[in-house]
């Protein structure tokens, strides 16, 4: 593995404050990287020295991220399961860190929930992570090191009404992570979930607007009295906080953390 340094002083640029970037020489693949949580994770891992494959179907915002951090763009529709193995075949063997993040939301009572929407969400948020995990594991096993990080949710641990596909997908992702943890343990590969509550992303901002309209409340009241009613901390999680959790699970001292959840839910789960 190569190493990169941040230097401070010294005749050759390597002074007493030199530190090795924690992900120098590693390759990361981050899905849903064009915005929100995925973009924050891609930025964090790139800043830590990783070479990042940024995966998203949104070409415009993906290019903006690439221009910012120097990642390699991969415009891929992750819900197109039939074509997914071929789409990532050329890079899968080099991936040291896989972050399964891409997701969408649809809110509707079960009796009104379209079957095709349910299937799309399951494909994107559960089947695609399985396909990607399956693809990257042989390379990780060969090198004796790997990190699988799945961006789950508070809804991977508990349910809410009207989110049947999202909750089902996140619960399934938790199971995938645990099985991968058991199988990867003897190969130096860990698998964990990060479980944020509501994160300040475009997806959640759209939900706030919808809830404000439905309840006839200002947006700030929707946060406090509806979306964050069970959370002791009355604010949204910020995307860089989720990225910091991913960094922790991929960094030094994380070798024994596997099959676990790292929860950032503002205390919601404590009730």
C-alpha positions in Angstrom: 0.0 0.0 0.0 1.3 3.4 -0.9 1.2 6.3 1.6 0.6 10.0 1.4 1.6 12.6 3.8 0.6 16.0 5.1 3.9 17.7 5.9 4.7 20.6 8.2 8.3 21.8 8.0 11.5 19.8 7.7 14.2 19.9 5.0 12.4 17.4 2.8 8.8 18.5 3.7 8.5 15.8 6.4 8.5 17.5 9.7 7.6 16.6 13.3 3.9 17.1 12.5 3.8 14.9 9.4 0.9 12.4 9.4 0.0 9.7 7.0 -3.5 10.1 5.5 -5.6 7.2 7.0 -6.9 6.0 3.6 -3.8 6.5 1.5 -3.6 3.8 -1.1 -7.1 2.6 -0.6 -9.9 2.6 -3.2 -13.4 3.4 -2.2 -16.7 3.1 -4.0 -19.5 5.2 -2.8 -23.1 5.0 -4.2 -25.5 7.8 -4.3 -22.5 10.1 -4.3 -23.9 13.0 -6.3 -25.4 14.8 -3.3 -26.4 14.6 0.4 -24.9 11.9 2.5 -23.1 10.2 -0.4 -21.3 13.4 -1.4 -20.2 14.1 2.2 -18.8 10.5 2.5 -17.0 10.8 -0.9 -15.5 14.1 0.2 -14.4 12.7 3.6 -12.8 9.6 2.1 -11.0 11.6 -0.6 -9.7 14.0 2.0 -8.3 11.1 3.9 -6.4 9.9 0.8 -8.6 7.3 -0.8 -9.2 7.1 -4.5 -12.9 7.4 -4.9 -15.3 5.9 -7.4 -18.4 8.1 -7.2 -21.5 6.3 -8.3 -24.8 8.0 -9.2 -27.3 8.3 -12.0 -27.4 12.1 -11.7 -24.7 13.0 -14.2 -24.8 16.8 -13.6 -24.3 16.8 -9.8 -21.9 13.9 -10.1 -19.6 15.9 -12.4 -19.7 18.8 -9.9 -18.5 16.4 -7.2 -15.8 15.1 -9.4 -14.6 18.6 -10.3 -14.4 19.3 -6.5 -12.6 16.3 -5.2 -11.1 14.5 -8.2 -13.1 11.4 -7.9 -13.8 9.0 -10.8 -17.4 9.3 -11.9 -19.6 6.3 -12.6 -23.0 7.1 -14.0 -25.0 4.0 -13.1 -28.6 3.2 -12.5 -28.3 1.0 -9.4 -31.9 -0.2 -9.7 -31.1 -1.8 -13.1 -30.0 -5.0 -11.5 -29.6 -6.9 -14.7 -26.9 -4.6 -16.0 -25.3 -3.7 -12.7 -22.6 -6.5 -12.6 -21.3 -5.5 -16.0 -21.4 -1.8 -15.0 -19.0 -2.2 -12.1 -17.0 -5.2 -13.3 -13.9 -3.2 -14.3 -13.5 -1.6 -10.9 -15.0 -4.1 -8.4 -11.7 -6.0 -7.9 -9.8 -2.9 -6.7 -12.4 -1.7 -4.2 -11.2 -1.7 -0.5 -14.1 0.3 0.9 -17.6 -0.1 -0.3 -20.2 2.4 1.0 -23.8 1.4 0.1 -25.6 4.7 0.5 -28.0 5.2 -2.5 -31.7 5.4 -1.5 -35.0 7.0 -2.3 -38.2 7.4 -0.3 -41.9 7.0 -1.0 -44.6 7.6 1.6 -48.0 5.9 1.2 -50.2 3.5 3.3 -49.6 -0.1 2.5 -53.0 -0.5 0.7 -52.1 2.3 -1.6 -48.4 1.6 -2.1 -47.7 0.7 -5.8 -46.1 -2.7 -6.2 -43.7 -1.3 -8.9 -42.5 1.4 -6.5 -41.9 -1.2 -3.7 -39.9 -3.3 -6.1 -37.8 -0.3 -7.3 -36.9 0.7 -3.7 -36.0 -2.9 -2.8 -33.9 -3.2 -5.9 -32.0 0.1 -5.3 -31.6 -0.2 -1.5 -31.2 -4.0 -0.9 -30.6 -6.0 -4.1 -28.0 -3.5 -5.4 -26.0 -3.5 -2.2 -26.0 -7.3 -2.3 -24.8 -7.3 -5.9 -22.0 -4.8 -5.1 -21.0 -6.6 -2.0 -20.8 -9.9 -3.9 -18.7 -8.2 -6.6 -16.1 -6.6 -4.3 -15.6 -9.4 -1.7 -13.2 -11.6 -3.8 -10.7 -8.7 -4.1 -11.0 -7.8 -0.4 -10.5 -11.4 0.6 -7.4 -11.7 -1.7 -5.9 -8.6 -0.1 -6.9 -9.6 3.4 -8.6 -6.3 4.2 -11.9 -4.6 3.4 -14.6 -2.4 4.8 -18.3 -2.7 3.9 -20.3 0.2 5.3 -24.0 0.2 4.7 -25.9 3.5 5.3 -29.0 2.1 7.0 -31.3 4.3 9.1 -33.1 4.6 12.4 -35.7 2.8 10.3 -33.4 -0.1 10.0 -34.0 -0.7 13.7 -37.6 0.4 14.0 -40.6 1.1 11.8 -42.7 4.1 11.0 -46.1 4.2 9.3 -46.4 4.7 5.5 -42.8 3.8 4.7 -43.2 0.0 4.1 -40.6 -0.3 1.2 -38.0 1.9 2.9 -38.3 0.2 6.2 -38.3 -3.3 4.6 -35.2 -2.4 2.6 -33.3 -1.0 5.6 -34.2 -4.0 7.7 -32.9 -6.3 4.9 -29.7 -4.3 4.6 -29.1 -4.9 8.3 -29.4 -8.6 7.7 -27.1 -8.4 4.7 -24.5 -6.6 6.8 -24.5 -9.1 9.5 -24.1 -12.1 7.2 -21.2 -10.3 5.4 -19.7 -9.7 8.8 -19.8 -13.4 9.7 -18.4 -14.5 6.4 -15.7 -11.8 6.1 -14.3 -12.1 9.7 -11.6 -14.6 8.8 -10.6 -12.5 5.7 -9.9 -9.2 7.4 -13.2 -7.7 6.1 -15.7 -6.0 8.4 -19.3 -5.1 7.7 -21.3 -2.5 9.6 -24.3 -0.2 9.3 -24.5 3.5 10.1 -28.0 4.4 11.3 -28.8 8.1 11.2 -32.1 9.7 12.1 -33.4 12.4 9.8 -30.5 13.9 7.9 -30.4 17.4 6.4 -30.5 16.4 2.8 -32.7 17.4 -0.2 -34.7 14.2 0.3 -35.6 15.1 3.9 -36.2 18.8 3.1 -38.8 17.6 0.6 -40.4 15.5 3.3 -40.5 18.5 5.6 -42.3 20.5 3.0 -44.8 17.7 2.4 -45.4 17.3 6.1 -45.8 21.0 6.6 -48.4 21.1 3.9 -50.2 18.0 5.2 -50.3 19.3 8.8 -50.8 23.0 8.1 -47.7 23.9 10.1 -44.5 25.9 9.6 -41.4 23.9 8.6 -39.7 24.4 12.0 -42.8 23.2 13.9 -42.9 20.1 11.6 -39.4 19.2 12.7 -40.1 19.6 16.4 -43.6 18.3 16.7 -43.8 15.7 13.9 -40.5 14.4 12.5 -38.4 14.8 15.6 -41.1 14.3 18.2 -39.4 11.2 19.6 -35.9 12.6 19.4 -34.4 14.3 22.5 -32.1 16.2 20.2 -34.3 18.5 18.2 -32.3 19.0 15.1 -31.5 17.2 11.9 -28.3 15.2 11.6 -25.8 16.8 9.2 -24.3 14.8 6.4 -20.7 15.3 7.5 -21.6 13.7 10.8 -22.6 10.5 8.9 -19.4 10.8 6.9 -17.4 11.0 10.1 -19.1 7.7 11.3 -18.1 6.0 8.0 -14.5 7.3 8.4 -14.4 5.8 11.9 -15.6 2.4 10.7 -12.9 2.4 8.0 -10.1 3.8 10.2 -7.5 2.7 12.7 -8.9 0.9 15.7 -12.0 -0.5 13.8 -10.7 -4.0 13.1 -12.9 -5.6 15.8 -16.1 -3.6 15.0 -18.2 -5.8 12.7 -21.8 -6.9 12.4 -22.7 -3.7 14.4 -24.8 -0.5 14.0 -23.3 2.9 14.6 -26.4 4.9 15.5 -26.8 8.7 15.0 -30.4 9.1 15.8 -30.4 12.0 18.4 -31.5 9.6 21.1 -34.6 8.4 19.4 -33.8 4.8 20.0 -33.3 5.4 23.8 -37.1 5.8 24.3 
